[in-house]
C-alpha cells in the first residue's frame, strides 16, 4: 500500500510539472501558484 502511494505521488509530481501547450507552455503548478496569489 505504501509503495502504491509513493508511486502515485511521483506520477502526480511529474504530471503537475510538465509544461502544457494549452496554458502557454506553463506547468499546472505555475498556474496554481499564480492563481493562489489572488485568493485571500
C-alpha positions, 0 to 999 in steps of 0.5 A, a space after each residue: 500500500 505504501 509503495 502504491 502511494 509513493 508511486 502515485 505521488 511521483 506520477 502526480 509530481 511529474 504530471 503537475 510539472 510538465 509544461 502544457 501547450 494549452 496554458 502557454 507552455 506553463 506547468 499546472 503548478 505555475 498556474 496554481 501558484 499564480 492563481 493562489 496569489 489572488 485568493 485571500 
